[in-house]
Amino acid sequence: MVFDSLTHVTPDGRWFATKCDASEQELLRQLDESGTQRAVVVALAGHIENRFVLEVCQRHPDRLVPCASFNPAACRSVEEVKAGLRTQLEKDGYKALKLHPRLNRYDPLDPRCLAVLEEMASRERPLPIWLDTLFYYRGGTLRKPPVDTIHELVGRFPALTFVLLHGGGSWILQVAEAIRDCPNAFLDISFTLQRYRSSSIAADLRYLLNSFDRRVIFGSDFPEVGIGTALESVREIAHGIAPEKCANVLGGNLSRILGLEQP
């Protein structure tokens, strides 16, 4: 089974200032064409509403899994963060929560972001956290370097499961070492797989697919990258690696995280 960890759709099919088709119909077409059985559809706070994503996924419950999003930087205080998060997630059905520090322009170690994680960790059934790990943005200042930030977050909240979107980009091997002793953290290889396909990082990705397969997750980042294109890249890099390891990466790990049976 192939299970895509990171896809997006928009109400009008537009994707920022690009020619990418982010429509529901195009997502379904690419899933069918690539032989991908399931995909997580991710909201983006300030850009793609949670409720819209939930409605899209409810039309295709056997194929699409809804991931909500929240922007702690839009709140003035920790108390406002916690109240806002409860309001945003009061509608049942979301299977994960996306935090996007770069797009929403905040440091992941900002007390307001930590408040989101504290609130989620306090729940009886916390949602897994889809954390975008490309933290740098123009004008921003981080309290700690990205790998140290990731290490602190996953260690500080052991009750939460983290899917580290893009795996830290060019630092993916360092991130793997940082989380090796943290079983609650997983490396998503979307974007990074495609961007660095022709670089030495491809060798790092192959090493991780072979030696860290229980902690690596396939994602396309549709519509930025076609689902079939992403699958072709991962299969090329994984050529010769044991089928059971590839199965973990392509869908097994994500199914276990989300508590979904593999069809």
C-alpha positions as CSV (number, residue, x, y, z in Angstrom):
1,M,0.0,0.0,0.0
2,V,1.1,3.5,-0.8
3,F,0.0,6.2,1.7
4,D,1.0,9.9,0.9
5,S,1.7,11.9,4.1
6,L,1.4,15.4,2.6
7,T,-1.0,16.7,0.0
8,H,-3.0,19.9,-0.3
9,V,-6.2,21.0,-2.0
10,T,-7.8,24.5,-2.3
11,P,-11.4,25.5,-3.0
12,D,-10.6,27.1,-6.4
13,G,-7.7,24.8,-7.3
14,R,-5.1,27.6,-7.3
15,W,-1.8,27.1,-5.5
16,F,-0.3,30.5,-4.5
17,A,1.4,32.2,-7.5
18,T,2.1,29.0,-9.4
19,K,0.4,27.1,-12.2
20,C,0.0,24.0,-10.0
21,D,-3.5,22.4,-10.0
22,A,-4.5,22.0,-6.3
23,S,-8.0,20.9,-7.1
24,E,-9.7,18.0,-5.4
25,Q,-10.3,16.4,-8.8
26,E,-6.6,16.6,-9.7
27,L,-5.5,15.0,-6.4
28,L,-7.9,12.1,-6.9
29,R,-6.7,11.7,-10.5
30,Q,-3.0,11.6,-9.4
31,L,-3.8,9.1,-6.6
32,D,-5.5,6.8,-9.1
33,E,-2.8,7.2,-11.8
34,S,0.0,6.5,-9.4
35,G,-1.7,3.6,-7.6
36,T,-1.7,5.5,-4.2
37,Q,-4.4,4.2,-2.0
38,R,-4.5,7.0,0.7
39,A,-3.4,10.5,1.3
40,V,-3.3,13.0,4.2
41,V,-4.9,16.3,3.1
42,V,-3.3,19.1,5.1
43,A,-4.8,22.5,5.9
44,L,-2.6,25.6,6.1
45,A,-3.6,28.2,8.8
46,G,-4.3,31.5,7.1
47,H,-4.5,29.9,3.6
48,I,-6.6,26.7,3.6
49,E,-9.3,26.4,6.2
50,N,-9.6,23.4,8.4
51,R,-13.3,23.0,7.8
52,F,-12.8,22.9,4.0
53,V,-10.2,20.1,4.3
54,L,-12.5,18.2,6.6
55,E,-15.4,18.4,4.1
56,V,-13.2,17.3,1.2
57,C,-12.0,14.2,3.2
58,Q,-15.5,13.4,4.3
59,R,-16.4,13.0,0.6
60,H,-13.7,10.3,0.3
61,P,-13.4,8.7,3.7
62,D,-11.6,5.6,2.5
63,R,-8.9,7.5,0.7
64,L,-8.4,10.9,2.3
65,V,-7.4,11.7,5.8
66,P,-7.9,15.3,7.2
67,C,-5.1,17.2,9.0
68,A,-6.0,20.5,10.7
69,S,-3.7,23.4,11.0
70,F,-3.2,26.1,13.6
71,N,-1.1,29.4,13.7
72,P,0.0,30.2,17.3
73,A,1.6,33.4,16.1
74,A,-1.9,34.8,15.4
75,C,-2.6,34.8,19.1
76,R,-1.5,37.4,21.7
77,S,-1.0,35.1,24.6
78,V,-0.6,31.4,25.7
79,E,-4.2,31.5,27.1
80,E,-5.5,32.7,23.7
81,V,-3.6,29.9,22.0
82,K,-5.2,27.2,24.1
83,A,-8.7,28.6,23.8
84,G,-8.3,29.1,20.0
85,L,-7.0,25.6,19.5
86,R,-10.0,24.1,21.4
87,T,-12.3,26.1,19.2
88,Q,-10.6,25.1,16.0
89,L,-10.6,21.4,16.8
90,E,-14.0,21.2,18.4
91,K,-15.4,19.6,15.3
92,D,-14.4,15.9,15.4
93,G,-12.7,14.1,12.6
94,Y,-9.3,15.5,12.3
95,K,-6.5,12.9,12.4
96,A,-3.5,15.2,12.8
97,L,-2.4,18.8,13.4
98,K,-0.1,20.8,11.2
99,L,2.2,23.5,12.4
100,H,4.0,25.6,9.8
101,P,6.5,28.0,11.5
102,R,8.0,29.3,8.2
103,L,4.7,30.1,6.5
104,N,3.2,31.6,9.6
105,R,6.5,33.2,10.5
106,Y,7.4,32.2,14.1
107,D,10.1,30.3,16.0
108,P,9.0,26.8,16.9
109,L,10.3,27.4,20.5
110,D,8.1,30.5,20.8
111,P,6.0,30.0,24.1
112,R,2.8,30.2,22.0
113,C,3.9,27.3,19.9
114,L,4.9,25.4,23.0
115,A,1.5,26.1,24.3
116,V,-0.1,24.3,21.3
117,L,2.0,21.2,22.1
118,E,1.3,21.4,25.8
119,E,-2.5,21.6,25.1
120,M,-2.3,18.7,22.7
121,A,-0.2,16.6,25.0
122,S,-2.7,17.1,27.8
123,R,-5.5,15.4,25.8
124,E,-6.5,11.8,26.4
125,R,-6.0,11.1,22.7
126,P,-3.6,13.8,21.3
127,L,-3.4,14.3,17.6
128,P,0.0,13.6,16.0
129,I,1.9,16.7,15.0
130,W,2.8,17.4,11.4
131,L,5.7,19.8,11.9
132,D,7.2,21.6,8.9
133,T,10.9,21.6,9.6
134,L,12.1,24.2,7.1
135,F,12.2,26.9,9.8
136,Y,14.2,29.7,8.2
137,Y,12.3,32.7,6.8
138,R,13.4,36.2,5.9
139,G,13.6,38.5,8.9
140,G,13.2,35.6,11.4
141,T,15.5,34.7,14.3
142,L,15.6,31.2,15.8
143,R,16.4,30.6,19.5
144,K,18.3,27.5,18.5
145,P,19.5,25.9,15.2
146,P,16.9,23.8,13.4
147,V,18.3,20.3,14.4
148,D,18.6,21.4,18.1
149,T,15.1,22.9,17.9
150,I,13.7,19.6,16.6
151,H,15.6,17.6,19.2
152,E,14.2,19.8,22.0
153,L,10.6,19.6,20.8
154,V,10.4,15.8,20.4
155,G,12.3,15.2,23.7
156,R,10.2,17.7,25.6
157,F,6.9,16.2,24.5
158,P,7.3,12.4,24.5
159,A,3.5,11.9,24.7
160,L,3.2,13.4,21.2
161,T,4.0,11.8,17.9
162,F,5.8,14.1,15.5
163,V,5.9,13.7,11.7
164,L,8.8,15.9,10.7
165,L,7.8,17.2,7.3
166,H,10.7,17.4,4.8
167,G,12.9,15.8,7.5
168,G,14.9,19.0,8.0
169,G,15.8,19.4,4.4
170,S,19.5,19.3,3.7
171,W,20.1,18.4,7.4
172,I,18.0,15.2,7.2
173,L,20.8,12.9,8.2
174,Q,21.6,15.1,11.2
175,V,17.9,15.1,12.2
176,A,17.8,11.3,12.0
177,E,20.7,11.2,14.4
178,A,19.0,13.8,16.7
179,I,15.8,11.7,16.9
180,R,17.2,8.2,16.9
181,D,16.6,7.9,20.6
182,C,13.2,9.5,20.4
183,P,10.7,6.8,19.2
184,N,7.9,9.5,19.0
185,A,9.5,11.2,15.9
186,F,9.4,10.2,12.2
187,L,11.0,11.6,9.1
188,D,8.8,12.7,6.3
189,I,10.9,12.9,3.1
190,S,8.5,15.0,0.9
191,F,10.1,17.9,-0.9
192,T,13.6,16.9,0.3
193,L,13.5,13.8,-1.8
194,Q,12.7,15.7,-5.0
195,R,14.7,18.8,-4.4
196,Y,18.0,17.0,-3.6
197,R,17.5,14.0,-5.9
198,S,20.6,14.9,-7.9
199,S,22.8,15.7,-4.9
200,S,24.8,13.8,-2.3
201,I,21.7,14.0,-0.1
202,A,20.2,11.3,-2.3
203,A,22.8,8.9,-0.8
204,D,21.8,10.0,2.7
205,L,18.1,9.3,1.8
206,R,19.0,5.8,0.5
207,Y,21.0,5.1,3.7
208,L,17.9,6.1,5.8
209,L,15.5,4.0,3.7
210,N,17.7,1.0,4.3
211,S,18.7,1.6,8.0
212,F,16.0,3.8,9.5
213,D,13.0,2.4,7.6
214,R,10.7,2.1,10.6
215,R,11.0,5.8,11.1
216,V,10.8,7.2,7.5
217,I,7.6,8.2,5.8
218,F,6.8,8.9,2.1
219,G,5.1,12.1,1.1
220,S,4.7,13.9,-2.2
221,D,3.9,17.6,-1.2
222,F,1.2,17.6,-3.9
223,P,0.6,19.9,-5.8
224,E,4.2,21.2,-5.6
225,V,5.3,17.8,-6.7
226,G,3.3,15.2,-8.6
227,I,2.5,12.1,-6.6
228,G,3.7,9.8,-9.4
229,T,6.9,11.8,-9.7
230,A,7.6,11.5,-6.0
231,L,6.9,7.8,-6.1
232,E,9.3,7.3,-9.0
233,S,12.0,9.2,-7.1
234,V,11.7,7.1,-3.9
235,R,11.6,3.9,-5.9
236,E,14.7,4.9,-7.8
237,I,16.6,5.7,-4.6
238,A,15.3,2.5,-2.9
239,H,16.3,0.2,-5.8
240,G,17.6,-3.1,-4.3
241,I,16.4,-2.3,-0.7
242,A,14.4,-5.1,0.9
243,P,10.7,-4.9,-0.1
244,E,9.5,-5.0,3.6
245,K,11.6,-1.9,4.3
246,C,10.1,-0.1,1.3
247,A,6.7,-1.1,2.5
248,N,7.3,0.5,5.9
249,V,8.3,3.8,4.2
250,L,5.6,3.8,1.5
251,G,2.7,3.3,3.9
252,G,3.2,1.0,6.8
253,N,4.6,3.5,9.2
254,L,2.0,6.2,8.5
255,S,-0.8,3.7,8.8
256,R,0.5,2.7,12.2
257,I,0.8,6.3,13.4
258,L,-2.8,7.1,12.3
259,G,-4.2,3.8,13.6
260,L,-5.5,2.9,10.2
261,E,-5.7,-0.6,8.8
262,Q,-3.9,-1.2,5.6
263,P,-6.3,-2.2,2.8
